[in-house]
Amino acid sequence: MIYTLHRLQKLPVSIHEAWDFIGNPKNLATITPKSMGFKTLSGDDRKMFAGQVIVYTITPLFGIKMQWVTEITHVANNHFFVDEQRFGPYAFWHHKHFLKEIPGGVEMEDIVHYKLPFGFLGRLVHPFLVKSKLEDIFAFRQQKLTELFGEFKEPAQ
């Protein structure tokens, strides 16, 4: 089964400021909860580009450290990028990041399609183990981006 996670966040920054932040792989550690034990091993030495391979270690569950390898497969500066897992905890991971200028700032949209390994067992643990963990990670990210860039306020009409 393929699952989908969809998130929207508005930030009071220009599209260039938002892109400078999310287009830099080094910033991923800043918006990832410390509990994930996230550390980049290689591939974060330049701004994002198509074909870039980034290697991390993470500790997603039960203190078990694992390696995660992603490839940036598509990039349109100031608009979107796509990362796909090559090796890691998921049977499939495809994450699209979109930026759109809006009055008063930028709207960031994340769409993640993922599949768990282990067939029936993966589907069984998804609701309370994986889905809740991903929701926590993206909630942390949203909070951290708000701390860094400020609270978005809808412009007066």
C-alpha distance (Angstrom), angle and dihedral (degrees) to the residues before:
residue distance angle dihedral
M1 . . .
I2 3.83 . .
Y3 3.81 114.5 .
T4 3.80 126.7 -159.5
L5 3.78 130.3 -147.6
H6 3.81 116.6 -169.5
R7 3.81 125.6 -174.4
L8 3.82 134.9 172.8
Q9 3.78 126.2 -167.5
K10 3.79 131.1 174.6
L11 3.79 120.2 -149.6
P12 3.83 129.7 -171.8
V13 3.82 94.6 -125.6
S14 3.77 137.1 97.2
I15 3.77 120.0 -93.4
H16 3.82 88.0 -111.9
E17 3.82 92.7 55.1
A18 3.81 91.0 47.5
W19 3.81 91.9 47.7
D20 3.81 92.9 47.5
F21 3.78 88.0 56.9
I22 3.81 102.5 41.2
G23 3.81 93.3 36.3
N24 3.79 90.7 61.8
P25 3.83 111.0 82.2
K26 3.82 90.9 -156.4
N27 3.82 89.0 69.8
L28 3.80 93.4 62.4
A29 3.81 90.3 82.9
T30 3.82 89.5 56.2
I31 3.80 93.2 57.8
T32 3.81 96.6 41.2
P33 3.82 120.0 89.0
K34 3.81 113.5 -105.2
S35 3.81 88.1 -127.3
M36 3.82 88.4 70.5
G37 3.81 91.2 66.8
F38 3.81 88.1 -137.3
K39 3.80 116.1 -175.8
T40 3.79 129.3 162.7
L41 3.80 113.0 -134.0
S42 3.81 99.2 -179.3
G43 3.78 144.9 -16.3
D44 3.81 99.5 54.9
D45 3.80 96.2 98.9
R46 3.83 95.2 102.8
K47 3.77 142.0 29.5
M48 3.77 116.3 -78.1
F49 3.80 118.8 -73.5
A50 3.81 135.9 166.8
G51 3.79 109.7 -87.5
Q52 3.80 94.6 26.6
V53 3.81 112.7 143.8
I54 3.80 116.7 -154.6
V55 3.80 122.6 -168.6
Y56 3.81 120.8 -158.2
T57 3.75 139.4 169.2
I58 3.78 117.2 -136.4
T59 3.77 136.5 176.5
P60 3.80 101.6 -148.8
L61 3.80 102.0 162.9
F62 3.79 139.6 14.1
G63 3.83 93.0 -5.7
I64 3.81 91.8 -69.5
K65 3.82 109.6 148.9
M66 3.79 116.6 -145.1
Q67 3.76 139.5 168.7
W68 3.79 121.1 -111.3
V69 3.80 121.4 -165.7
T70 3.79 119.6 -168.1
E71 3.78 132.1 179.0
I72 3.78 123.9 -150.1
T73 3.80 99.0 -134.2
H74 3.81 103.0 175.0
V75 3.79 132.9 23.6
A76 3.80 132.5 177.4
N77 3.81 106.2 174.7
N78 3.80 113.8 -118.8
H79 3.82 90.9 5.4
F80 3.81 116.1 59.0
F81 3.77 150.0 -32.4
V82 3.78 134.8 -165.7
D83 3.78 127.3 -144.9
E84 3.79 122.7 -166.6
Q85 3.78 128.3 -170.0
R86 3.78 114.8 -117.6
F87 3.83 96.0 176.7
G88 3.77 128.8 2.8
P89 3.77 148.2 80.3
Y90 3.81 98.3 -35.4
A91 3.78 130.8 71.9
F92 3.84 85.1 -141.4
W93 3.82 133.1 6.5
H94 3.81 125.3 176.4
H95 3.81 116.7 167.1
K96 3.80 123.0 -175.0
H97 3.83 119.2 -166.1
F98 3.82 117.0 -165.6
L99 3.80 130.9 -174.3
K100 3.79 123.9 -164.0
E101 3.79 129.6 178.9
I102 3.78 112.6 -122.5
P103 3.80 132.1 172.7
G104 3.80 106.1 -73.2
G105 3.78 97.5 13.9
V106 3.75 143.1 -35.5
E107 3.79 136.7 -43.4
M108 3.79 116.3 -138.7
E109 3.78 117.5 -159.1
D110 3.79 126.8 -170.3
I111 3.79 122.9 -167.8
V112 3.79 115.7 -178.1
H113 3.79 123.9 -175.5
Y114 3.77 113.5 -170.5
K115 3.78 142.4 164.6
L116 3.77 126.8 -158.1
P117 3.77 125.8 -133.4
F118 3.80 123.8 -123.9
G119 3.82 98.3 56.4
F120 3.80 112.5 -130.1
L121 3.81 92.6 11.3
G122 3.82 90.6 54.1
R123 3.80 90.8 50.2
L124 3.79 90.2 47.9
V125 3.81 95.5 54.7
H126 3.82 95.6 37.7
P127 3.84 99.5 91.4
F128 3.78 98.8 50.1
L129 3.80 103.3 24.4
V130 3.80 112.7 29.2
K131 3.80 104.6 21.9
S132 3.81 92.7 46.8
K133 3.82 91.0 47.3
L134 3.82 91.8 51.1
E135 3.80 90.8 47.4
D136 3.82 89.5 51.9
I137 3.82 91.5 49.1
F138 3.80 93.0 50.6
A139 3.83 91.8 44.3
F140 3.81 88.6 53.4
R141 3.79 90.0 48.5
Q142 3.80 91.8 51.2
Q143 3.81 91.6 49.2
K144 3.82 92.6 47.0
L145 3.83 93.1 49.0
T146 3.82 89.2 50.5
E147 3.82 89.8 50.5
L148 3.80 90.9 49.7
F149 3.81 99.7 42.5
G150 3.80 105.5 19.9
E151 3.77 136.8 -112.5
F152 3.80 115.9 -53.1
K153 3.78 114.2 -122.7
E154 3.79 120.4 -165.2
P155 3.81 109.0 -115.4
A156 3.80 116.6 -110.5
Q157 3.78 113.3 -100.1
